[in-house]
Amino acid sequence: MGRITTRTKIVRVVVGADPDAAMVRRMDTLAAEEPLEIRVGGAPLTVTMRTPGNDVELAAGFLVSEGVIFRGEQFASAIHCGGPGTSGPAIGSLGLRTIAGSDGGNTYNVLDVALAPGTPPPDPARARHSYTTSACGVCGAASIDQVTTASAFDVSSDPMRVDAAVLARLPEALRAQQAVFDKTGGLHAAALCDAQTGEVLVVREDVGRHNAVDKVVGWALLHDRLPLRGTVLQVSGRASFELVQKAVMAGIPALSAVSAPSSLAVEMAERSGLTLVGFVRGESMNVYARPDRVRTDALVPA
């Protein structure tokens, strides 16, 4: 699978096995993790640790999350910048946008985005001067005020309602499309789903849960689908503050997770009017914010 996965030598140990089979040398498949520096107009904005692939979507989604852009027409182009020894660019395409890459010394770990004329560039004060790790999407932010950028979309006014039975099916629908996870067991995933039918519109995987969401949002931006009204964002892990923030910035009215939300995630969901669902396992789930959007036969008082 190219740079998405890598192979390494391991020693597999089985406790209690026959002595001849207790320790076996073999090859194993790992999820790749490499840095990506995102630049806008040549100016460095952030460095994130990600699984290579869908880099343009990742950059586009990140810019939505940061409040820089919110319409597809504002994203003009992107180019992978080479390091020393890189030869000239080779023009290609991805989705609806023109992308340029390079051969030779290009590591494809630097992406420079060009915004459309008239689109204000990011505030230099928002540049993240530390790595954004695969574990945390907002670790490099200078302050909480920068994280809680006002969204261009009001998710609280979205009339979307979703059947609990549809929500219950989403984790399995997401898991069925996690091709790289099947090989490595080491990736997060995010899916954008239609709230009415449960149809999975797009799935993206990454070592960082926030990157997986940015790739989904970037896909939507590049297809001019923002705001994402009437959709549910399904994630494979916990619901952290940064995932709620990214959903709100993209106009997604509901976030569903197979694990727990954090207290700050619940607070932001309540404040923004986003429906937040956690522990979606089997036929049960916990609704932490805006339960009025979740349809079921009856609601039993606690």
C-alpha positions in Angstrom: 0.0 0.0 0.0 3.0 2.3 -0.7 3.8 4.8 2.0 0.6 4.2 3.9 2.1 1.0 5.5 5.6 -0.3 6.1 7.0 -3.7 6.9 9.3 -4.5 9.9 10.9 -7.6 11.4 9.4 -8.8 14.7 9.6 -11.7 17.1 6.2 -13.1 17.9 6.0 -14.6 21.4 3.2 -17.0 22.5 3.1 -17.8 26.2 2.6 -21.5 26.9 3.2 -22.7 23.3 5.4 -25.6 22.4 9.1 -24.5 22.8 9.7 -24.7 19.1 6.8 -22.3 18.4 7.0 -20.0 21.5 9.2 -17.5 19.7 8.9 -17.0 15.9 10.6 -14.5 13.7 8.3 -12.9 11.1 7.5 -9.8 9.2 4.7 -7.4 10.4 2.8 -4.6 8.8 2.8 -1.1 10.5 0.8 2.0 9.8 3.2 4.7 8.4 3.6 7.9 10.4 5.5 10.9 8.8 5.5 14.6 9.4 3.6 16.9 7.1 4.4 20.6 7.0 1.4 22.6 5.8 2.3 26.0 4.3 -0.1 28.7 3.0 1.3 30.9 0.3 4.8 29.7 1.2 4.4 30.6 4.9 4.7 27.7 7.3 1.4 27.2 9.3 1.8 23.8 11.1 3.5 20.5 11.2 1.3 17.4 11.9 2.3 13.8 12.2 0.1 11.8 9.8 -0.3 8.7 7.7 0.7 9.7 4.2 -2.2 9.9 1.7 -5.0 12.3 1.1 -2.6 15.1 2.1 -4.6 17.8 0.1 -7.8 16.8 1.9 -5.9 16.9 5.2 -4.7 20.5 4.5 -8.1 21.6 3.3 -9.8 20.2 6.3 -7.3 21.7 8.7 -7.9 25.1 7.1 -11.6 24.7 7.7 -11.0 23.7 11.3 -8.8 26.8 11.8 -11.5 29.1 10.4 -9.3 30.1 7.4 -11.7 28.9 4.7 -15.3 27.5 4.6 -16.1 27.3 0.8 -14.5 25.1 -1.8 -13.9 28.0 -4.1 -11.5 29.5 -1.5 -9.1 26.6 -2.0 -7.2 27.3 -5.2 -4.4 24.7 -5.5 -1.7 22.8 -3.6 1.8 21.7 -4.4 4.1 19.1 -2.7 7.4 20.9 -2.2 10.6 19.1 -2.7 13.8 19.3 -0.6 17.3 19.7 -1.8 18.0 18.0 -5.1 14.4 18.0 -6.2 13.9 18.3 -9.9 11.1 20.2 -11.7 7.4 19.8 -10.9 5.1 17.3 -12.5 1.6 18.5 -12.8 -1.2 16.2 -11.8 -4.7 16.4 -10.4 -6.7 15.2 -7.4 -10.5 15.6 -7.2 -11.6 19.1 -8.3 -8.3 20.8 -7.6 -5.0 21.1 -9.4 -2.1 19.6 -7.6 1.6 19.7 -8.5 4.2 17.2 -7.3 7.9 16.7 -7.9 10.2 13.8 -8.6 13.8 13.4 -7.5 14.3 14.5 -3.9 10.7 15.2 -3.1 9.7 13.5 0.2 6.1 14.7 -0.2 6.1 15.8 3.4 5.7 19.6 2.7 2.5 20.8 1.1 2.0 24.5 0.1 -1.6 25.6 -0.3 -2.6 28.6 -2.5 -5.8 30.3 -1.5 -8.1 31.9 -4.1 -7.6 35.6 -4.8 -9.4 37.7 -2.2 -9.3 35.0 0.5 -7.5 36.4 3.6 -4.4 34.3 4.6 -4.1 32.8 8.1 -3.2 35.2 10.8 0.6 34.7 11.4 -0.1 34.7 15.1 -2.0 31.4 14.6 1.0 29.5 13.2 1.8 26.6 15.3 5.4 26.6 16.3 5.4 23.0 17.6 4.5 19.7 16.2 0.9 18.6 16.2 1.2 15.0 17.3 -0.9 12.1 16.1 -2.5 12.0 19.5 -3.7 15.5 19.8 -5.0 18.0 17.3 -4.7 21.2 19.3 -1.5 20.7 21.3 0.3 23.4 19.4 -2.4 26.1 19.7 -1.2 29.2 21.5 -4.4 29.6 23.5 -7.9 28.2 24.0 -9.3 31.3 22.3 -7.5 30.3 19.1 -9.1 26.8 19.3 -12.7 28.0 19.8 -12.8 29.9 16.5 -16.3 31.0 15.7 -17.8 28.8 13.0 -19.2 30.2 9.8 -22.1 27.7 10.2 -24.8 27.3 12.9 -25.2 23.6 13.7 -27.8 24.4 16.4 -30.3 25.4 13.7 -29.9 22.2 11.6 -33.3 20.5 11.7 -31.7 17.1 11.2 -33.0 14.1 13.1 -31.6 10.6 13.1 -33.0 7.2 14.1 -31.2 5.5 16.9 -31.2 2.4 14.8 -29.2 4.3 12.1 -26.6 5.4 14.7 -26.3 1.9 16.0 -25.3 0.7 12.5 -22.6 3.3 11.8 -19.7 1.9 13.8 -20.0 -1.4 11.8 -20.3 0.5 8.6 -17.2 2.4 9.3 -15.2 -0.7 10.4 -16.2 -2.5 7.2 -14.3 0.2 5.2 -11.1 0.4 7.3 -8.8 -1.4 4.8 -5.5 -0.2 6.3 -6.7 -1.0 9.9 -7.2 -4.6 8.7 -3.5 -4.8 7.8 -2.1 -2.9 10.7 -4.6 -2.7 13.6 -3.1 0.8 14.2 -5.2 3.5 12.6 -8.1 5.7 13.6 -10.9 6.3 11.1 -13.7 8.8 10.5 -16.7 8.5 8.3 -19.2 11.1 7.1 -22.7 9.5 6.9 -26.1 10.6 5.7 -28.3 11.0 8.8 -31.5 9.9 7.1 -30.3 6.7 5.4 -27.0 5.9 7.2 -25.2 5.8 3.8 -21.4 6.2 4.3 -20.3 9.1 2.0 -16.6 9.0 2.7 -14.1 7.2 5.0 -10.6 8.2 5.8 -8.0 6.6 8.1 -4.9 8.0 9.8 -2.7 7.5 12.8 -4.2 10.7 14.2 -8.0 10.8 14.9 -8.0 14.5 14.2 -6.2 14.0 10.9 -8.8 11.4 9.9 -11.6 14.0 10.5 -9.6 16.7 8.7 -9.4 14.5 5.7 -13.1 13.8 5.7 -13.8 17.6 6.0 -11.3 18.3 3.3 -13.0 15.9 1.0 -16.3 17.7 1.6 -14.7 21.1 1.0 -13.1 20.0 -2.3 -16.5 18.8 -3.4 -18.2 22.0 -2.4 -20.4 20.3 0.2 -20.0 22.6 3.2 -21.9 23.1 5.4 -22.5 19.4 6.0 -26.1 19.7 7.1 -28.0 16.5 7.6 -24.9 14.4 8.3 -23.3 12.4 11.1 -19.6 12.2 11.7 -18.8 8.7 13.0 -15.3 8.2 14.6 -13.6 5.0 15.7 -12.4 6.1 19.1 -13.2 8.7 21.7 -14.9 12.0 21.2 -12.4 14.7 22.2 -12.8 18.4 22.3 -10.9 18.9 19.0 -13.2 16.5 17.1 -16.3 18.4 18.3 -14.6 21.7 17.3 -13.8 20.3 13.8 -17.4 19.0 13.4 -18.8 22.4 14.3 -16.5 24.3 12.0 -17.6 22.1 9.1 -21.3 22.5 9.9 -21.8 18.8 10.9 -24.7 18.7 13.4 -24.0 15.3 15.0 -20.8 13.4 16.2 -21.0 9.8 17.1 -18.1 7.8 18.7 -17.6 4.2 19.8 -16.0 5.4 23.0 -16.3 8.1 25.6 -16.4 11.9 25.2 -14.3 14.2 27.3 -15.9 16.7 29.6 -14.8 19.6 27.5 -16.2 17.9 24.4 -19.6 17.7 26.1 -19.4 21.3 27.2 -18.6 22.5 23.7 -21.3 20.3 22.1 -23.9 21.7 24.4 -22.7 25.3 23.8 -22.7 24.9 20.0 -25.9 22.9 19.7 -24.2 19.8 18.3 -25.6 16.3 19.0 -22.9 14.3 20.7 -23.3 10.5 21.1 -20.8 8.1 22.7 -20.3 4.5 23.6 -22.2 3.4 20.4 -21.9 -0.3 20.8 -24.4 -2.9 19.7 -27.9 -1.5 20.2 -27.0 0.9 23.0 -25.5 4.4 23.1 -25.2 7.4 25.4 -26.5 10.8 24.1 -24.6 13.6 25.8 -25.9 16.7 24.0 -29.0 17.5 21.9 -30.9 14.2 22.5 -34.0 15.8 20.8 -32.4 14.9 17.4 -32.2 11.2 18.2 -35.5 9.4 17.3 -36.6 6.4 19.2 -39.9 4.8 20.3 -39.8 6.2 23.8 -37.6 8.0 26.3 -37.7 6.5 29.8 -37.0 9.1 32.5 -33.8 8.5 34.5 
